[in-house]
């Protein structure tokens, strides 16, 4: 009799566990939603000027996608991704501006903030009109199956010039020095092989042979160690392909790992340099 009762007990426990598992493994069915409708407080031209930098440029508003599941409207938090890109790039431009927004259904930008997107991220030319497009994508927990893309808004915008992030050399010249170069740390450096070409008041470029796993600096005056342009490995860690730089910062730039010919671009407007293998 005891044996029979024991068997019945374990059978009952097993049935209860099975029922519990079935309940816990119930999968919610996603029934979709409606793509957000994106609007803006300006129609075709976004006003930007240095004088009004602190004033509002525009506000974007969008509708809730109203995600539906089998059990009803989703109670989960919806996240949004606002994207700004140039006309024709189809939001595939690696320099497009993206901004993650949680829950909110609007975002406002000052003229200075929007201008910074255009100059620093999209790298548009100041003083020239450009056509940009804006869209917003909604999702739940960044799950691809839940992504919905809004309509496109198109604007004409002319970014204004701002003071460069790093003041360009007063000499209007720039030189490369370091163990990664043919001239080593000898100063003055050999010219013209280690002298940058000035493309504009804030942009310099140089194509040069570099020795792998070595370092270098930029000098505003050949033969003078008083000042330099360098990096800060603690505050803004650089990589061999580039990064941030500043005036009289503490650290040498890390050279590429492999020897070869490289193009070094120095952008004082953005305070960034890039290194590209040729």
Phi and psi restraints in degrees (value plus and minus 20) as a CYANA .aco file:
   2 UNK   PHI     -83.2   -43.2
   2 UNK   PSI     -59.8   -19.8
   3 UNK   PHI     -83.8   -43.8
   3 UNK   PSI     -62.1   -22.1
   4 UNK   PHI     -83.1   -43.1
   4 UNK   PSI     -64.0   -24.0
   5 UNK   PHI     -82.2   -42.2
   5 UNK   PSI     -58.7   -18.7
   6 UNK   PHI     -84.0   -44.0
   6 UNK   PSI     -61.8   -21.8
   7 UNK   PHI     -84.0   -44.0
   7 UNK   PSI     -63.4   -23.4
   8 UNK   PHI     -83.0   -43.0
   8 UNK   PSI     -56.0   -16.0
   9 UNK   PHI     -82.4   -42.4
   9 UNK   PSI     -68.2   -28.2
  10 UNK   PHI     -88.3   -48.3
  10 UNK   PSI     -53.9   -13.9
  11 UNK   PHI     -83.4   -43.4
  11 UNK   PSI     -62.5   -22.5
  12 UNK   PHI     -83.8   -43.8
  12 UNK   PSI     -63.2   -23.2
  13 UNK   PHI     -81.9   -41.9
  13 UNK   PSI     -61.9   -21.9
  14 UNK   PHI     -82.6   -42.6
  14 UNK   PSI     -62.4   -22.4
  15 UNK   PHI     -83.6   -43.6
  15 UNK   PSI     -62.7   -22.7
  16 UNK   PHI     -82.5   -42.5
  16 UNK   PSI     -61.6   -21.6
  17 UNK   PHI     -86.1   -46.1
  17 UNK   PSI     -60.7   -20.7
  18 UNK   PHI     -81.7   -41.7
  18 UNK   PSI     -63.8   -23.8
  19 UNK   PHI     -83.8   -43.8
  19 UNK   PSI     -59.3   -19.3
  20 UNK   PHI     -84.5   -44.5
  20 UNK   PSI     -62.8   -22.8
  21 UNK   PHI     -83.0   -43.0
  21 UNK   PSI     -63.0   -23.0
  22 UNK   PHI     -79.4   -39.4
  22 UNK   PSI     -59.2   -19.2
  23 UNK   PHI     -89.3   -49.3
  23 UNK   PSI     -62.7   -22.7
  24 UNK   PHI     -87.5   -47.5
  24 UNK   PSI     -48.4    -8.4
  25 UNK   PHI    -112.5   -72.5
  25 UNK   PSI     -10.9    29.1
  26 UNK   PHI     -80.5   -40.5
  26 UNK   PSI     106.1   146.1
  27 UNK   PHI    -120.6   -80.6
  27 UNK   PSI     105.7   145.7
  28 UNK   PHI     -92.2   -52.2
  28 UNK   PSI     115.1   155.1
  29 UNK   PHI    -113.0   -73.0
  29 UNK   PSI     106.3   146.3
  30 UNK   PHI    -107.2   -67.2
  30 UNK   PSI     102.6   142.6
  31 UNK   PHI    -123.5   -83.5
  31 UNK   PSI     -15.3    24.7
  32 UNK   PHI      76.0   116.0
  32 UNK   PSI    -183.4  -143.4
  33 UNK   PHI    -188.7  -148.7
  33 UNK   PSI    -187.0  -147.0
  34 UNK   PHI    -135.1   -95.1
  34 UNK   PSI     109.6   149.6
  35 UNK   PHI     -75.0   -35.0
  35 UNK   PSI     116.9   156.9
  36 UNK   PHI     -79.0   -39.0
  36 UNK   PSI     120.8   160.8
  37 UNK   PHI    -115.8   -75.8
  37 UNK   PSI      95.6   135.6
  38 UNK   PHI    -116.5   -76.5
  38 UNK   PSI     111.9   151.9
  39 UNK   PHI    -153.5  -113.5
  39 UNK   PSI     146.6   186.6
  40 UNK   PHI    -160.9  -120.9
  40 UNK   PSI     140.4   180.4
  41 UNK   PHI    -103.5   -63.5
  41 UNK   PSI     -23.2    16.8
  42 UNK   PHI    -144.3  -104.3
  42 UNK   PSI     133.0   173.0
  43 UNK   PHI    -113.9   -73.9
  43 UNK   PSI     -67.5   -27.5
  44 UNK   PHI    -155.4  -115.4
  44 UNK   PSI     -50.4   -10.4
  45 UNK   PHI    -142.8  -102.8
  45 UNK   PSI     110.6   150.6
  46 UNK   PHI    -114.7   -74.7
  46 UNK   PSI     100.0   140.0
  47 UNK   PHI     -94.4   -54.4
  47 UNK   PSI     107.7   147.7
  48 UNK   PHI    -160.0  -120.0
  48 UNK   PSI     110.8   150.8
  49 UNK   PHI    -178.1  -138.1
  49 UNK   PSI     129.1   169.1
  50 UNK   PHI     -84.5   -44.5
  50 UNK   PSI     -55.6   -15.6
  51 UNK   PHI     -83.1   -43.1
  51 UNK   PSI     -57.0   -17.0
  52 UNK   PHI    -124.6   -84.6
  52 UNK   PSI       9.3    49.3
  53 UNK   PHI     -74.7   -34.7
  53 UNK   PSI     -53.8   -13.8
  54 UNK   PHI    -105.7   -65.7
  54 UNK   PSI     -26.5    13.5
  55 UNK   PHI    -104.1   -64.1
  55 UNK   PSI     142.9   182.9
  56 UNK   PHI     -90.1   -50.1
  56 UNK   PSI     113.3   153.3
  57 UNK   PHI    -106.4   -66.4
  57 UNK   PSI     -70.6   -30.6
  58 UNK   PHI    -192.1  -152.1
  58 UNK   PSI     145.7   185.7
  59 UNK   PHI    -143.8  -103.8
  59 UNK   PSI     114.5   154.5
  60 UNK   PHI    -120.0   -80.0
  60 UNK   PSI     117.6   157.6
  61 UNK   PHI    -147.9  -107.9
  61 UNK   PSI     129.1   169.1
  62 UNK   PHI    -169.4  -129.4
  62 UNK   PSI     139.5   179.5
  63 UNK   PHI    -110.3   -70.3
  63 UNK   PSI     135.3   175.3
  64 UNK   PHI     -90.3   -50.3
  64 UNK   PSI     112.3   152.3
  65 UNK   PHI     -89.7   -49.7
  65 UNK   PSI     -32.7     7.3
  66 UNK   PHI      36.6    76.6
  66 UNK   PSI      32.9    72.9
  67 UNK   PHI     -76.3   -36.3
  67 UNK   PSI     114.6   154.6
  68 UNK   PHI    -135.8   -95.8
  68 UNK   PSI     115.6   155.6
  69 UNK   PHI    -139.6   -99.6
  69 UNK   PSI     150.2   190.2
  70 UNK   PHI     -76.9   -36.9
  70 UNK   PSI     -50.4   -10.4
  71 UNK   PHI    -106.2   -66.2
  71 UNK   PSI     -24.6    15.4
  72 UNK   PHI     110.8   150.8
  72 UNK   PSI    -182.1  -142.1
  73 UNK   PHI     -88.4   -48.4
  73 UNK   PSI     118.2   158.2
  74 UNK   PHI     -84.9   -44.9
  74 UNK   PSI     117.1   157.1
  75 UNK   PHI    -119.7   -79.7
  75 UNK   PSI     -17.9    22.1
  76 UNK   PHI     -97.1   -57.1
  76 UNK   PSI     136.5   176.5
  77 UNK   PHI     -92.0   -52.0
  77 UNK   PSI     114.0   154.0
  78 UNK   PHI    -118.5   -78.5
  78 UNK   PSI     116.2   156.2
  79 UNK   PHI    -131.8   -91.8
  79 UNK   PSI     134.6   174.6
  80 UNK   PHI    -150.1  -110.1
  80 UNK   PSI     130.4   170.4
  81 UNK   PHI    -146.5  -106.5
  81 UNK   PSI      92.5   132.5
  82 UNK   PHI    -109.7   -69.7
  82 UNK   PSI     108.7   148.7
  83 UNK   PHI    -142.3  -102.3
  83 UNK   PSI     116.9   156.9
  84 UNK   PHI    -145.3  -105.3
  84 UNK   PSI     104.4   144.4
  85 UNK   PHI    -164.3  -124.3
  85 UNK   PSI     146.9   186.9
  86 UNK   PHI    -100.0   -60.0
  86 UNK   PSI     132.5   172.5
  87 UNK   PHI     -80.5   -40.5
  87 UNK   PSI     111.7   151.7
  88 UNK   PHI      75.2   115.2
  88 UNK   PSI     -36.4     3.6
  89 UNK   PHI    -100.4   -60.4
  89 UNK   PSI     -38.2     1.8
  90 UNK   PHI      36.2    76.2
  90 UNK   PSI      13.9    53.9
  91 UNK   PHI      39.7    79.7
  91 UNK   PSI       8.6    48.6
  92 UNK   PHI    -128.7   -88.7
  92 UNK   PSI     -22.0    18.0
  93 UNK   PHI     -85.9   -45.9
  93 UNK   PSI     102.4   142.4
  94 UNK   PHI     -82.1   -42.1
  94 UNK   PSI     -38.6     1.4
  95 UNK   PHI    -113.5   -73.5
  95 UNK   PSI     -14.7    25.3
  96 UNK   PHI     -82.5   -42.5
  96 UNK   PSI     128.2   168.2
  97 UNK   PHI    -105.3   -65.3
  97 UNK   PSI     107.4   147.4
  98 UNK   PHI    -144.4  -104.4
  98 UNK   PSI     122.1   162.1
  99 UNK   PHI    -158.1  -118.1
  99 UNK   PSI      99.0   139.0
 100 UNK   PHI    -103.1   -63.1
 100 UNK   PSI     114.0   154.0
 101 UNK   PHI    -151.7  -111.7
 101 UNK   PSI     108.7   148.7
 102 UNK   PHI    -123.8   -83.8
 102 UNK   PSI     102.2   142.2
 103 UNK   PHI      53.6    93.6
 103 UNK   PSI     -64.0   -24.0
 104 UNK   PHI     -81.4   -41.4
 104 UNK   PSI     135.6   175.6
 105 UNK   PHI    -134.5   -94.5
 105 UNK   PSI      -0.4    39.6
 106 UNK   PHI    -182.4  -142.4
 106 UNK   PSI     139.1   179.1
 107 UNK   PHI    -171.4  -131.4
 107 UNK   PSI     119.1   159.1
 108 UNK   PHI    -137.5   -97.5
 108 UNK   PSI     120.1   160.1
 109 UNK   PHI    -142.6  -102.6
 109 UNK   PSI     118.1   158.1
 110 UNK   PHI     -96.6   -56.6
 110 UNK   PSI     145.3   185.3
 111 UNK   PHI     -84.7   -44.7
 111 UNK   PSI     -56.3   -16.3
 112 UNK   PHI     -87.7   -47.7
 112 UNK   PSI     -60.4   -20.4
 113 UNK   PHI     -86.2   -46.2
 113 UNK   PSI     -64.8   -24.8
 114 UNK   PHI     -88.9   -48.9
 114 UNK   PSI     -57.1   -17.1
 115 UNK   PHI     -82.1   -42.1
 115 UNK   PSI     -57.4   -17.4
 116 UNK   PHI     -85.0   -45.0
 116 UNK   PSI     -58.0   -18.0
 117 UNK   PHI     -77.1   -37.1
 117 UNK   PSI     -64.5   -24.5
 118 UNK   PHI     -90.1   -50.1
 118 UNK   PSI     -61.4   -21.4
 119 UNK   PHI    -100.4   -60.4
 119 UNK   PSI     -68.6   -28.6
 120 UNK   PHI    -106.0   -66.0
 120 UNK   PSI     -53.9   -13.9
 121 UNK   PHI    -118.4   -78.4
 121 UNK   PSI     -73.6   -33.6
 122 UNK   PHI     -98.5   -58.5
 122 UNK   PSI     -35.6     4.4
 123 UNK   PHI      36.4    76.4
 123 UNK   PSI      28.9    68.9
 124 UNK   PHI    -106.8   -66.8
 124 UNK   PSI     134.0   174.0
 125 UNK   PHI     -97.5   -57.5
 125 UNK   PSI     108.0   148.0
 126 UNK   PHI     -88.2   -48.2
 126 UNK   PSI     124.5   164.5
 127 UNK   PHI      64.1   104.1
 127 UNK   PSI     -23.7    16.3
 128 UNK   PHI    -136.0   -96.0
 128 UNK   PSI     120.4   160.4
 129 UNK   PHI     -92.8   -52.8
 129 UNK   PSI     122.4   162.4
 130 UNK   PHI    -155.0  -115.0
 130 UNK   PSI     133.1   173.1
 131 UNK   PHI    -125.8   -85.8
 131 UNK   PSI     104.9   144.9
 132 UNK   PHI    -142.2  -102.2
 132 UNK   PSI     139.6   179.6
 133 UNK   PHI    -145.3  -105.3
 133 UNK   PSI     128.7   168.7
 134 UNK   PHI    -152.4  -112.4
 134 UNK   PSI     120.6   160.6
 135 UNK   PHI    -167.0  -127.0
 135 UNK   PSI     146.1   186.1
 136 UNK   PHI    -152.2  -112.2
 136 UNK   PSI     120.3   160.3
 137 UNK   PHI    -138.0   -98.0
 137 UNK   PSI     111.8   151.8
 138 UNK   PHI    -125.6   -85.6
 138 UNK   PSI     134.0   174.0
 139 UNK   PHI    -184.0  -144.0
 139 UNK   PSI     145.2   185.2
 140 UNK   PHI    -131.8   -91.8
 140 UNK   PSI      97.6   137.6
 141 UNK   PHI      35.1    75.1
 141 UNK   PSI      10.2    50.2
 142 UNK   PHI      40.1    80.1
 142 UNK   PSI       1.0    41.0
 143 UNK   PHI     -94.2   -54.2
 143 UNK   PSI     103.9   143.9
 144 UNK   PHI     -75.6   -35.6
 144 UNK   PSI     -60.0   -20.0
 145 UNK   PHI     -83.1   -43.1
 145 UNK   PSI     -39.5     0.5
 146 UNK   PHI    -119.2   -79.2
 146 UNK   PSI     -19.9    20.1
 147 UNK   PHI     -92.1   -52.1
 147 UNK   PSI     113.7   153.7
 148 UNK   PHI    -150.8  -110.8
 148 UNK   PSI     113.8   153.8
 149 UNK   PHI    -127.9   -87.9
 149 UNK   PSI     113.5   153.5
 150 UNK   PHI     -97.0   -57.0
 150 UNK   PSI     158.7   198.7
 151 UNK   PHI     -86.8   -46.8
 151 UNK   PSI     142.9   182.9
 152 UNK   PHI    -116.0   -76.0
 152 UNK   PSI     120.1   160.1
 153 UNK   PHI    -132.7   -92.7
 153 UNK   PSI     119.2   159.2
 154 UNK   PHI    -142.7  -102.7
 154 UNK   PSI     116.4   156.4
 155 UNK   PHI    -157.6  -117.6
 155 UNK   PSI     134.3   174.3
 156 UNK   PHI    -120.6   -80.6
 156 UNK   PSI     114.1   154.1
 157 UNK   PHI    -166.1  -126.1
 157 UNK   PSI     120.9   160.9
 158 UNK   PHI    -140.8  -100.8
 158 UNK   PSI      81.9   121.9
 159 UNK   PHI     -86.6   -46.6
 159 UNK   PSI     127.1   167.1
 160 UNK   PHI    -121.9   -81.9
 160 UNK   PSI     131.6   171.6
 161 UNK   PHI     -92.2   -52.2
 161 UNK   PSI     120.5   160.5
 162 UNK   PHI    -142.8  -102.8
 162 UNK   PSI     140.4   180.4
 163 UNK   PHI     -74.9   -34.9
 163 UNK   PSI     117.5   157.5
 164 UNK   PHI     -80.0   -40.0
 164 UNK   PSI     127.3   167.3
 165 UNK   PHI     -83.2   -43.2
 165 UNK   PSI     -56.7   -16.7
 166 UNK   PHI    -141.4  -101.4
 166 UNK   PSI     107.5   147.5
 167 UNK   PHI     -84.9   -44.9
 167 UNK   PSI     104.3   144.3
 168 UNK   PHI     -84.1   -44.1
 168 UNK   PSI     140.1   180.1
 169 UNK   PHI     -83.2   -43.2
 169 UNK   PSI     114.0   154.0
 170 UNK   PHI     -86.5   -46.5
 170 UNK   PSI     -39.2     0.8
 171 UNK   PHI     -95.7   -55.7
 171 UNK   PSI     -33.8     6.2
 172 UNK   PHI      40.6    80.6
 172 UNK   PSI       4.1    44.1
 173 UNK   PHI    -155.3  -115.3
 173 UNK   PSI     136.5   176.5
 174 UNK   PHI    -167.9  -127.9
 174 UNK   PSI     118.1   158.1
 175 UNK   PHI    -150.1  -110.1
 175 UNK   PSI     133.3   173.3
 176 UNK   PHI    -127.9   -87.9
 176 UNK   PSI     112.1   152.1
 177 UNK   PHI    -159.6  -119.6
 177 UNK   PSI     130.0   170.0
 178 UNK   PHI     125.6   165.6
 178 UNK   PSI     151.0   191.0
 179 UNK   PHI     -87.1   -47.1
 179 UNK   PSI     -38.0     2.0
 180 UNK   PHI     -97.9   -57.9
 180 UNK   PSI     -31.7     8.3
 181 UNK   PHI    -119.9   -79.9
 181 UNK   PSI     145.6   185.6
 182 UNK   PHI     -84.3   -44.3
 182 UNK   PSI     -51.3   -11.3
 183 UNK   PHI    -106.1   -66.1
 183 UNK   PSI     -22.6    17.4
 184 UNK   PHI      41.7    81.7
 184 UNK   PSI    -166.9  -126.9
 185 UNK   PHI    -111.2   -71.2
 185 UNK   PSI      -8.4    31.6
 186 UNK   PHI     -87.7   -47.7
 186 UNK   PSI     116.8   156.8
 187 UNK   PHI    -158.9  -118.9
 187 UNK   PSI      97.4   137.4
 188 UNK   PHI     -93.3   -53.3
 188 UNK   PSI     137.1   177.1
 189 UNK   PHI    -112.0   -72.0
 189 UNK   PSI     137.9   177.9
 190 UNK   PHI     -89.1   -49.1
 190 UNK   PSI     115.0   155.0
 191 UNK   PHI    -141.1  -101.1
 191 UNK   PSI     127.1   167.1
 192 UNK   PHI    -111.0   -71.0
 192 UNK   PSI     -18.1    21.9
 193 UNK   PHI     -83.0   -43.0
 193 UNK   PSI     -46.8    -6.8
 194 UNK   PHI    -139.2   -99.2
 194 UNK   PSI       3.7    43.7
 195 UNK   PHI    -128.6   -88.6
 195 UNK   PSI     111.0   151.0
 196 UNK   PHI     -91.9   -51.9
 196 UNK   PSI     132.9   172.9
 197 UNK   PHI    -112.6   -72.6
 197 UNK   PSI     110.1   150.1
 198 UNK   PHI    -103.5   -63.5
 198 UNK   PSI      92.5   132.5
 199 UNK   PHI    -104.6   -64.6
 199 UNK   PSI     -59.8   -19.8
 200 UNK   PHI    -169.8  -129.8
 200 UNK   PSI    -197.3  -157.3
 201 UNK   PHI     -82.3   -42.3
 201 UNK   PSI     -42.1    -2.1
 202 UNK   PHI    -143.6  -103.6
 202 UNK   PSI     -11.7    28.3
 203 UNK   PHI    -156.0  -116.0
 203 UNK   PSI     109.5   149.5
 204 UNK   PHI    -149.4  -109.4
 204 UNK   PSI     130.7   170.7
 205 UNK   PHI    -163.8  -123.8
 205 UNK   PSI     131.8   171.8
 206 UNK   PHI    -173.7  -133.7
 206 UNK   PSI     111.1   151.1
 207 UNK   PHI    -126.1   -86.1
 207 UNK   PSI     103.3   143.3
 208 UNK   PHI    -171.5  -131.5
 208 UNK   PSI     133.2   173.2
 209 UNK   PHI    -100.0   -60.0
 209 UNK   PSI     109.3   149.3
 210 UNK   PHI    -142.3  -102.3
 210 UNK   PSI     122.5   162.5
 211 UNK   PHI    -106.4   -66.4
 211 UNK   PSI     113.4   153.4
 212 UNK   PHI     -85.7   -45.7
 212 UNK   PSI     129.8   169.8
 213 UNK   PHI      41.6    81.6
 213 UNK   PSI      12.6    52.6
 214 UNK   PHI    -143.1  -103.1
 214 UNK   PSI    -189.0  -149.0
 215 UNK   PHI    -153.3  -113.3
 215 UNK   PSI     150.4   190.4
 216 UNK   PHI    -181.3  -141.3
 216 UNK   PSI     151.4   191.4
 217 UNK   PHI    -161.3  -121.3
 217 UNK   PSI     145.5   185.5
 218 UNK   PHI    -127.8   -87.8
 218 UNK   PSI     114.9   154.9
 219 UNK   PHI    -136.6   -96.6
 219 UNK   PSI     115.2   155.2
 220 UNK   PHI    -100.4   -60.4
 220 UNK   PSI     -38.0     2.0
 221 UNK   PHI    -159.9  -119.9
 221 UNK   PSI      98.4   138.4
 222 UNK   PHI     -85.5   -45.5
 222 UNK   PSI     112.2   152.2
 223 UNK   PHI      67.7   107.7
 223 UNK   PSI     -17.3    22.7
 224 UNK   PHI    -143.6  -103.6
 224 UNK   PSI     107.4   147.4
 225 UNK   PHI    -117.9   -77.9
 225 UNK   PSI     -12.4    27.6
 226 UNK   PHI     -82.0   -42.0
 226 UNK   PSI     -58.8   -18.8
 227 UNK   PHI    -158.6  -118.6
 227 UNK   PSI     138.3   178.3
 228 UNK   PHI    -174.7  -134.7
 228 UNK   PSI     144.2   184.2
 229 UNK   PHI    -130.1   -90.1
 229 UNK   PSI     106.8   146.8
 230 UNK   PHI    -164.6  -124.6
 230 UNK   PSI    -193.1  -153.1
 231 UNK   PHI    -134.1   -94.1
 231 UNK   PSI     154.9   194.9
 232 UNK   PHI    -149.8  -109.8
 232 UNK   PSI      79.7   119.7
 233 UNK   PHI     -88.1   -48.1
 233 UNK   PSI     -40.4    -0.4
 234 UNK   PHI    -106.9   -66.9
 234 UNK   PSI     -70.2   -30.2
 235 UNK   PHI     -99.8   -59.8
 235 UNK   PSI     -55.3   -15.3
 236 UNK   PHI    -164.4  -124.4
 236 UNK   PSI      57.9    97.9
 237 UNK   PHI     -76.5   -36.5
 237 UNK   PSI     102.7   142.7
 238 UNK   PHI    -106.6   -66.6
 238 UNK   PSI     146.4   186.4
 239 UNK   PHI    -145.5  -105.5
 239 UNK   PSI     151.0   191.0
 240 UNK   PHI     -86.5   -46.5
 240 UNK   PSI     -36.8     3.2
 241 UNK   PHI    -110.8   -70.8
 241 UNK   PSI     -20.8    19.2
 242 UNK   PHI     110.5   150.5
 242 UNK   PSI    -190.2  -150.2
 243 UNK   PHI     136.6   176.6
 243 UNK   PSI    -175.1  -135.1
 244 UNK   PHI    -104.3   -64.3
 244 UNK   PSI     133.6   173.6
 245 UNK   PHI    -164.7  -124.7
 245 UNK   PSI     145.6   185.6
 246 UNK   PHI    -174.0  -134.0
 246 UNK   PSI     152.1   192.1
 247 UNK   PHI    -101.4   -61.4
 247 UNK   PSI     103.8   143.8
 248 UNK   PHI      36.5    76.5
 248 UNK   PSI      11.7    51.7
 249 UNK   PHI     -88.6   -48.6
 249 UNK   PSI     149.4   189.4
 250 UNK   PHI    -105.2   -65.2
 250 UNK   PSI     -50.0   -10.0
 251 UNK   PHI    -129.7   -89.7
 251 UNK   PSI     130.1   170.1
 252 UNK   PHI     -90.7   -50.7
 252 UNK   PSI     131.7   171.7
 253 UNK   PHI     -92.7   -52.7
 253 UNK   PSI     116.9   156.9
 254 UNK   PHI     -97.0   -57.0
 254 UNK   PSI     107.3   147.3
 255 UNK   PHI     -97.6   -57.6
 255 UNK   PSI     150.2   190.2
 256 UNK   PHI     -84.1   -44.1
 256 UNK   PSI     135.3   175.3
 257 UNK   PHI     -91.1   -51.1
 257 UNK   PSI     -50.5   -10.5
 258 UNK   PHI    -135.2   -95.2
 258 UNK   PSI     116.9   156.9
 259 UNK   PHI     -85.1   -45.1
 259 UNK   PSI     127.4   167.4
 260 UNK   PHI     146.1   186.1
 260 UNK   PSI    -192.0  -152.0
 261 UNK   PHI    -116.7   -76.7
 261 UNK   PSI     110.6   150.6
 262 UNK   PHI    -152.7  -112.7
 262 UNK   PSI     130.5   170.5
 263 UNK   PHI    -125.5   -85.5
 263 UNK   PSI     103.1   143.1
 264 UNK   PHI    -129.5   -89.5
 264 UNK   PSI      99.1   139.1
 265 UNK   PHI    -128.3   -88.3
 265 UNK   PSI     111.9   151.9
 266 UNK   PHI    -139.9   -99.9
 266 UNK   PSI      93.4   133.4
 267 UNK   PHI    -129.2   -89.2
 267 UNK   PSI      80.6   120.6
 268 UNK   PHI     -91.3   -51.3
 268 UNK   PSI     -47.9    -7.9
 269 UNK   PHI     -80.5   -40.5
 269 UNK   PSI     -64.1   -24.1
 270 UNK   PHI    -115.6   -75.6
 270 UNK   PSI     -32.2     7.8
 271 UNK   PHI      50.1    90.1
 271 UNK   PSI      14.4    54.4
 272 UNK   PHI    -154.9  -114.9
 272 UNK   PSI     129.4   169.4
 273 UNK   PHI    -145.3  -105.3
 273 UNK   PSI     131.0   171.0
 274 UNK   PHI    -151.7  -111.7
 274 UNK   PSI     127.4   167.4
 275 UNK   PHI    -145.7  -105.7
 275 UNK   PSI     100.9   140.9
 276 UNK   PHI    -144.6  -104.6
 276 UNK   PSI     107.7   147.7
 277 UNK   PHI     -90.6   -50.6
 277 UNK   PSI     115.3   155.3
